Amino acid sequence: MRIAVVGAGVSGLVCAYLLAPHHDVTLYEQEPRPGGHTNTLVVRHEGRDIPVDTGFIVFNQRNYPNFCRLLDRLGVASRPTTMSFSVRDDAAGFEYGGSSAAGLLGAPSNLLRPRWWRLVGGIAALGRRGKAMLAGLDDQTTIGDLCDSGAFSRGFLDDYLLPMAAAIWSAPQSALLQFPAHFFLRFFDNHGMLDLRERPRWRTIVGGSQRYVEALLLASSPSIRTACRVTAVSRRPRGVAIQTGHDEQGFDVAILAAHADQSLAMLADPTEAERAILGAMPYQPNEAVLHTDCRLLPRRRRCWAAWNARLSTDPARPISVTYNMSLLQGLDTATPLCVTLNETGAIDPTRILARCNYDHPLYTLPGEQARARWGEISGRAQTHYCGAYWGSGFHEDGVASALRVCAALGATL
């Protein structure tokens, strides 16, 4: 078969890798580079060139089994890392970090703050009651509903759950409150966040995440067209036509591995089901800045962590998150290399090394219902759909959705 794969993020790359040995595969990517959210930048820092991840960063064996199996098959090396977390509230002069007992305490004066004791008690209570709470949730309850019901105190929500969720999904506080509670707590449970002891061991890819992209392309060698935006996908009685700004080509099958909104916009003739399902899954734009400005980390060095959230008084603004990439990737640097989302204006312009823009899926009750309807549109009219947005928005979800499409076409990992 002639197969068009539109989108060279992790889902599209896995589809090309599994299908290219048996079919004539063309991979389309609108950006100049393949990889999607896997974006490793090589920067000059402290006298040497260092590869730094700015999008996809971490994974673990327990929650990313298919992705880990893929890395093993490709021979891509990884290393252990830390997933410590900190929160900083400049308005109240409050901060804590989870990398050590001293960091969790933050300032000694926190021992006198009811706010700090609510935080510690809330973390312990989440570990004790989180699984039971998850089991009793219905599909219509949101995070905001849990807060209103008193299941979580507002202080614990603001100082821990929402900043943690913002670091994971890069969404504003107002949107996070509308996240389905079952989805939210299920993710926490799957990633060991409802258990204070048995947590997964996280890893990063040696040399940057781009290493697995390079290995996938080397192993499959599909025909790849980068910097080539697909303007229309037209279904025909015996195939699919892919139109770009340069030409039109015919294929037997199209796999749309772009975001939900992008996929819908490409369809020249969307069905009612495609409009309803793809249109129900929105996205949030975020700017990521690679820099060396330590002022974006907690003020106290003992509070520095791998993931560092900075609270805002504006609920419509995304919570700022700074990833300490030197810590996450094990980079031996005197001054940390950092990636900050949603607070570009606070960064010293002379310390900015690069800027990137990413869109992340937002999770809503209508979106959760739409995800369950994948079978109504994928595989119909010679068109298949995959992408991390069909799951929780992470690399394992992207791989799993690609495997689901490839299985329908007779290919397995």
N, C-alpha and C positions, 0 to 999 in steps of 0.2 A: 504493500500500500504506500501511497504518497501521503505523508502526514505533516501537517503544519502545527508547530508548537509556538504559541504566541505568548511571550514572556519568559525571560531567562533568569528568573529568581530560582530559589531552591526547587520548587515544584516543576517548573519547566525544564530545568537541568536534569532532574531525575527522570522525567519522562523521556527526554532525548537520550539519556544514558541507557535506559532499558529498551527503548524501541529502535534506536539507530542500527543495532546489529542485524535486525530482521526486516527493517523497512527503510524507505527513502524519506528521511526526516529533514525538514528545514526549520530552524529555530530563529524566530524573529524577536528582536529586542530593541525598544525605542531609545534606550540609553546607549552611549558609546561603549559601554562595558557590560559584560554579563555579570550576574551575581545578585541583582536586586538589593535586598537589605544586607547582603554580605558584601561589605565594602571596606577593604583593608587599604589604608593609605600609608605610603612610605614617606616619613618626614625626617628631616635633618635635625637632630637634637643632641646636644652635648658632644658634638664632634663625630657623630656616626648616623647612618641611616637606619631608622627603626620602623618596622611595620606595625601599624596601630589599627585595630578594628574600630569602626565607627558605627556599625549597625548591629548585626548579629555578633554576639560575644561568647555566651556560655551555654553549656549543655551538661547533662548527666546521664549515666547509664540507665537509671531506673525510669526516668520520664522520657527519654529520647532513644528507645531501643532500636527503632528502624534507622535513625540517623547514625547511631553508633555502629550498627551492622554495616551501613554504607561506608563509614570511615574505615572500618576494619578491612572491608573488601578492597578499598582503594589504597590501603596502606598509608593513610594519613595519620600522623602522630599527634597526640594531645598531651596535656599536662594538667595536674591538679591546680585548682584555684580556690579562692575564698569568695563567699557571698555575704560578707558582713554588710551591715546597713546602718546609716545614720540619718538623723533628722535635725534640722537647724531652724529655729524660729527667731529671727533677728528682732522682731517687734517686742518679744517678751524676754529676750536674752536667755533663751532656753535651747539646749541641744544635748544630744546623747549619741553614742555610737556603739554598735554591737560587736566590735572586733575584740574587746577585752572587758573585764569587770570595771576597770578604771574608765574606759570609754563609755560604758553603759551608764555609769554614774554621771559622767560629764563634769560639771562643777560640783564641789563638795556641798555647796548651798542647795543642790537639788534634794538632798536628804530632808530638807525642811519644806519642800514644795509638795503640796497635795497632788499637783499635776504629775510629778515624777512617780509618786506612789501609785496613782491611777494607771499610769503607763505600765509599770512593772506588774501590777495586779491583773491588768487586762491581758497582757501577754500570757501570763500563767493560766488565766481563766479560759482563754482561747484554746490553749493546749488541752485543758480538762474537758471543756464543753463543746468544742468546735465540731467534733465528729457527730455527736448526738444532735446538735443543732442542724447540721447538714442533712441528716437522715429525716428530719421532720419538716423540711422546707417544701413548699409547693413551687410550681413553675412561674407564678405571678409575683412573687415577693422580690423586691429590690433591696439593695444595700441601704437606701434611705428608709425603707420600711423597717428594716431591722433596727436602725437607730431610733426611729420613732417609737418602736415597741419597747425599747429599753433593753434589748438583747445586748447592745453595745452602748457604752456611754459615749456622748458626743466627744469628750476629750480623748478617749481611746481611739475613736474613729479618726479624729483629726491628727493625732500625734503618731499613729502607727498604721492602721489599716489603709487609709486613703493615701498617705505618702508611699507606702509599700506598693499599692496598686498602681499609683502614678509612675513609679519606677519600672513596673512591669509592662503596663499598657500605654504609657505616655498620653494620658487623657486628663482633661481638666476635672476639678473636683465636682462640678455640677453634673458632668457626664458620668463620673464614677458612681455617684449616688443613684443613678438610674440603671446601673449594671444589674443583671439578674443575680440575686443573692446565691442561688444554687450554683450557678456557673462560677461565681467568685469563690465561694468556699470549697467547691469541688477542686478548683485549681490549687488553692492553698493546701488542701488535703493531699492531692496527688504529688505535690512538690515538698511534702514533709513539713509544711508550715503550721500544721495543727498538731505536731508532735515535737516536743522540746528536745527529744533525744535522737530518734531514728530519722535523721535527715539525710538526703542524698548527697553524694560527693560530686561537686561541680568541677568542670574541666574547660579549658580553652585549647584551641588548636595551635600547635607550635608553628611560629612563623606567620601567624595571622589566619583568619578564616578563609581568605582567598585561596589558600592551599587546596581546600577540597574542591573549589570551583575549577581550578586549573586541572586537578586530577580527573574530575568528571569529564571535562571537555577532551582531555588527552585520551581517555579510555574510550570515548564514544565517537569522537570526530564527526559530529553532525555538520551539515551545511548551516552555518550561522550568519545571520545578517544583523549586525549591530547598527546603532544609529538609524534604525529603519522602523518608523512608526506605522503600524497597521491602521488604516483609516476606515476600512469596512470589511466585515466578514459576511458574505452573502451565501446562503444555503441554496443549493441547486438540486434538481431531482436525483442527480447521480454524483454529488460531491459538494465541495465548498470552494468558493472563490475568495482569495485573500488579496485585498487591494492595499497598496502602500502609495506614498507620494511618487514612487518611481514606476511601478508596474502592477500588473495583476497576474496571479498564478492560480492554477486549479489544483485541488488536492482531493483525496478521497475522504479524509477526516481532518477536522481541526480540533486542537486541544487549546482552550483558552486558559492560560496559567497566569493571567494578569489579575489585578484586584477586581472585586465584584463590580464596582462602578465603572472601571475601565472596560471590563468585558462587555457590560451592557451597552456602553457607548459605541463599541465597535460593531455591534450587531446591526446589519442593515434591515433585518426583518425580525425583530424580537417577538416571541410569542407572549401571550398574556402571563403565562407562568414565569417566563424569564424576566419580564418586567417586575412582577411581584416579588420574586425570590431574590434576584440580584439587587433590586432597588431597595430591599429592606436591610441591607448591611452597609452602614455608613462608615466613613473614615475620618481621621483627625490628622491634619498636617502638623509636622513638627520639624523644627530646625535643630540640627546637631552641629555643635562647634567643637573642633579639636583645638586644644590650647594648653598653655602652661601656667595659667593664672590660679595659684593656690588659694586665692581669696574666695573661690567658689566652694571650697571644702569647708568643713566645720572650723571654727576659730581655734579650738583646742586640738592640737595634733593627735592627742590620744583618742579623740573622737573620729579621726579619719577612718573611713571604711571603703569598701569596694563600691557600694552604691550610696550616694549621699543626696538626700532630699532637702530642699529648702522651701519652707512654707510661704504662701502668699496670702494676703488678706482678701484677695479678689477671687471668689469661687468660680468665676468664668474663665480665669486664666489657668493653663496647665501648671501643675506643681513642677518647679524646677528640679531637675535631677542631674547630678554630676557623677559620672563613672570614672573612678580612679583607674585608668588603664594600665598604669605602671604596676599597680597592685594586682589587677585582674589577670594581666598577661604575663606577670613575672618579669617585667622589664627593669633592668638594673639602671635606674636613673636617679640622679640626685634631686632633680625637680620633677614631680609627677607629670606625666602626660595625661590630660583629662579630656573627656567628652561631656559637654553640657548640653542638655535639651532645654529649650524654652526660656533662656535667660541671657541671650546674646548681649543685651545692653549693659549687663553688669560686668562683662569680661573686658579686661584691658586690651584694646585693639592691637597693641604692639605684641601681645602674646598669643594672638590668634594664628593658628597654622593652617586651618582649612574649615570650610563650611559645607554641610550636606543637608539635603531636605529629604525627609521620609514621610510616608503616609502610613498610619497605623489603624487597624480596624477598631471601631467602637462597638461595645457589646450592649445590646438592648433586648427587651423581651420580644419585640417583633423579629429581630435578627435571629434570636435563638430558634424561633419557630420556623424561620426561613431555612436555617441550616439543616433542619430535619427533612427538608423537601428536595435534597440534592438529586435523588433518583427521578424526580419529575422532569428535570431538564438535562441532566448529564447523560450522554449517550443517545439523545434524541436529535434528529435532523443532522446526523453526521458531526455533532458538536459535543465535546466533553469539557467539563469544568474541573479545575483543581486550583489549589492555593491554600495558604495557611489560614485564611479567613474562614474556611469551612470547619476549622477547629477552634482552638484557643488563640490562634494568631502567632504561633511559634514554629521553629524549624521542624520539629517533629510532626506538627500538624501539616506543614507543607509537604514533607516526605510521605506521610500517610495518605494524603489526598492524591498525590501523584501515583502511589502504589495502587490505589483504588481504581484510578483511570486506566493504568497500564494492565491491571488484571482483566479489565473488560476487553482489552485489546490483545490478550493472550501473553502478556509478559510479566514476569515476577522477579523480585530481587533475590 
